[in-house]
Amino acid sequence: MGNEGDKMKRILKRNWRIVIIFIASFITFFLIELLFRIMSRQPIASFGFLRMFLFTSASALIMSVLLSYLPEKLSNLTLLFVAWFFSIYALAQLGFKNYLGNYFSWSIIRNTIGGVTDYAGDFLKYIKPSYFLMLIPATLLTLMILTKLFVIPKRKPHWPIWVATILLTITTHLISVGSLYLFNNETALHKAYSLYQSPVMSELAMTEIGLGTFMWRDMTLVFKEVEDEIIIIDPDPDTKPVEDKTRKIKTARWEELMNLESNSRIKKIDEFLLSTTVTPRNDFTGTFKGKNLIYVMVEAMDLVAIDEKLTPTLYRLTQEGWYFDNYYAPIASCATGESEFMSMVSLIPSTTVCTPNSYYKNEFSPALMNLFKKAGYSTNSYHSYSDKFYPRSELHIQYGSEKFYNNDELDIKKLLGWPSDINLFEESMKLILQQEKPFMSFIITAAMHLPYDIDSTLGNRYLAEVRAVYPNHPIEIQRYISKAMDFDRAVEKMINILDDAGELDDTVLIFFADHHPLKMNTGYLFDATQQVDRRKGLNRDLSPMIIYNPKLTPTVHSMPGSTMDLAPTVANLFDLEFDPRLYMGVDLFSDADKIVIFPSGSWRTVVGEYSAPRSKFTPYDEENTYTTEEIALINQRVRNQFAVSEEIYKTNYFKFRLEINP
């Protein structure tokens, strides 16, 4: 026994290098994963945690194999580089999520790096202090190496042990991959193995396979094209889609084109869209037929911006117009640009790139402004900033705008911070009133843009008035309301200009938000919101949506809806010719099922809400809920919408289907 013990000691001593590298790598990687999971509020007692543990073990074994034959200094440097890279990556993901509402992917960063570099300093400056805990594992490893508490032995392992470690690494990796096919929740939006193959939904992937595995699997998306499976859901015979004769649609021609199509991907899109229901005209169809429209996407308009005392015009519009109190403005990867995009084309943005920046040359004939243009409206769009972040001058032409006016064409005064909406509305109204009637004008505001935690002209302009009403609000909320007051005065001015010109009665105003205020402590927002519990479920993205015309009967509409539903809803209200099957959203006044879809894959309906990261459905009433089969069916519907939208972009689908437009 003694000889055997001595032999084992000699073997261990001879191969201690490979063991110590594994231990150091595993502890470092696991601590980063654990800290990230805790700070991102991902479940610990889950199969995702087990998969993370397995993949972390495989990664540590890979490090021990790769570094065991390198020179000592190079091994130390490589281990430190990997540890710091992973730590900083985790820190950046947490910061990005807090800053813009979503995690990033490598392809999105590559796609948008030019437009966001100006915010890099701001991003670093305002990262939550707690996020720097992500650097502790790499810092400890560095200190241990510098103080010689951790030393990689100089002696290289015996080659049979090295080969055995390679075999162990392969086995561990295979077990890790095999675990992807086990323990999947039957109601999961994406199974773990599909997230490993194509981690297009970052939050889900991080939860199910771990941050490190997501990081390197996400890198593969930069070099390959992802094509998710589209599964057409066969409707029940009693509810099979029937061509609705009250809408001008071209089903026969569409089917003919599909049958002649040689591109399998385009044909699959045809099959899916043709399988969906044509929602008929309804009691609200043509409510605004022939009227002018001013369509306003309001930067960071939140429920906090609606205040009876400080923003009386906005408050009045919610009382005298149509107010949608169950409306959501989900934040996609490129925030403002993709909300604007959704409001025009009613498609789900890509999860792998910044959609408007990647596909701005695509054909978007069903876009809302194109519908108005085809109906004989003059169409223009206005914004008080440049094309620095999004190629709007080209993209808006694809939407159907005859001319996009930015700060090059408008006389926009430079301020400390973002420009005034009063200035924007004064300038745009001069041109709007010169448009041939009827007109459809799209205005994109900027006054309420971040930051809120530093001085700016608009953030400070009305601070005294805000503090007189809300002395105990945090300064960020006070500055935000000050900016909202600028927008409120801009709306008041626009209404007065329209009234003086005799156009108010014949003009409809629609106000919707791109997203809630970014880089704002959400706790501050929730505390300042009196109307509803924003901490509950998916209510963070609950947002005001207002339709106003002085002739309207004041009404509160409570059907669930989102940015994606705007185009078909507005098209129906103005009785424009459109085929509802070309949109992922629905006319909110139709009988179609309403579903709000979030970038994480989560969703909500009138019955309840589903958290994709937790694969959990929560009904609003326990007596009225979905079965497991119904949840799975809705999840497939949600997956289809992501997949079909992505395919429409990648194939430039509408370019080949111009003939199907009504």
C-alpha positions, 0 to 999 in steps of 0.5 A: 500500500505504501508503494502504491501511495508513493506512486500516486504522489509521484504521478500527481507531483509529475502532473501537478501543472495540469491539475493546478491550471484546471482548478484555477480556471474552474474557480475563476470561470465558475465565480464569474458565472455565479456572480453574473447569474445572481446579478442578472436575477437568473434562477440558481436552482435550475437545469440551466445552472447544471448545464452551466456547471458542466460547460464551465468544467469543460472550459477549465479542462480545455484551458488545462490542456492548452496551457499545460505545455506552454512556457510558465510566463506564457501560461500565466499571461494566457490564463490572466487574459482569458480571465480578464476578458471574461470578467470584462465581458460579463461586466459589459453585458450587465451594463448594456442590459441596464443601459439599453434594456437588452444584452448585446451580441457580437454581431450587433456590436459589429453592426452598430459600433460606429454610432455608439462610440460617442456613448462609450464614455457615458456608458462606463461612467454610469455603470452600477458600482455593484457590476464591478464585482464581476472583476473580483475573480480576475483580480484575485487570480492576478494578485495570487499570481503576482504574490506567488500564492498561485504558481504554475509548476514549471514541470510539464505533464507526462504525455499519457496524462495529457492525452487522458486529460484530452479524452476527459475534456472531450467526454465532459464536453459531450456530456455537457452537450448531451445535457442540452437534450435533457431537462427541457421545460415542455413549455419553453419557448426555445429548447436548450439545444436550439439555443446552443446551436443558434443563441439568437435570443441572448437572455434565454441562452445565458439562462439555459447554457451559461454566459461563457458558452453563450459568449463563444457560441454567439461569436459563431453567429458573426460568421454564419446565417441563422435560419430558425424553423417555421412551423405552420400551425394548422388551425381547427376546421371551424376556425380555418382562415377564410378569405375576407371579401370585405378587404381588397386582397390578392390571394389568388395572385399570391398563391400563383406566385408561391407555386411558381417560386423556386427559392425555398425560403421565400416560398416558406414565407408565402406558405406561412403568411397565406396560412394566417387570418385576414382580419375583416373590417370592423366598427372602427374601420374608417373612423378617420378616413380622409383626415390628416395624420401627424404620427409622433414617436416620442423619445422616452415617453413614460407614464411619469411624463403624464402629469396634470400639473406639470404637463397639462396638455398631455394630461388633457389629451389622455382625458379628451382623446383615446388613451390606451392603458394596456400598451407596451413599448418593448425595447429591442437591441437598437432601441429607438431605431427599431421602435420606429421600424416596428411602428412602420412595418409591424415586423419583429426586429432581428435579434442578431443585428441592428435591423434598420442599420442592416436592412435599410435598403430593403423593400418595405412596400407594406410600410405605413407611410407607403399605404398612405402614399398609395391612398393619395396622401402627401408623406413627409417625416421630420427629426431634430438630429442627424443620421449619425445613428440610423440611415433615416434619410434612406430608410424613410424613403423605403417607408414611403416618405417623400422627404425626410427632414433632419437637422440639416434641413430644419433650423434646429438650435444647438443646446447643451444636451438634446434639442428642444421639441418646441423648436422641432415642432415649430420648424416641422409645422411650417413644412407640414402646413405646406404639404398637399392635403390630406397629409401624413407627417411622421415626427420623431422627437428628441427632448426627453432623451437621456441623460438625466443624471447630469446637467442639460439645458432642457433637463434644468430648464423647468427644475424649479417648477418640478421641485415645487410639485415634487421636492422629494423626487430624485434629481434624475426624475426631476430632470426627466419631467423638466424635459417632458415639460418641453415636449408638453409645450411643443404639443400645445404649440402644435395644436394651436398652430393647427387650430389657427390654420383651421386644420385641427378638426381635420387632423388626427394626432397619434403619440407613442413612445419608442421606449421607457427612459434609458439609463434611468434607475427603474426603481425611480420610475416605478416609485414615480408612477402612480397609475399602476404597479410597474414592478409587477411582471412585464410592466416595466415597458408599459407606456402611454399611447394617445390618439387625439382629435377634438371630435373624438369621444373620450375613451380608454382602450384596455386591449393589450397592444404594442408598437408592432400593432400600430401600423395595421391599427392605424391603417384600419382607422384610416380605411387604407387598403392593406393585407393584414397577413403582411404584418406580425402585429394586428389591428387592435380593434379587430377580433384577432387575438392580441399578444404583446411580444418582448425581445426576450421571447416573453409575451402577454395576452388578456389571460396572463403573461409568460416569462421566457427566461423562466419558462413560466406562465402567470395567469391574471386570474387562476380561474382563467388560464391556459393549458400546457398545450395552449402555452406551447402553441402560443410559444410556437406562434411567437417563435414563428413571428421571430423566424418569419420576420428574420427571413423577410429581412434576409430574403428582401421578401417584399421586393419579390412580392410587390404584386400582392399589395392591395 
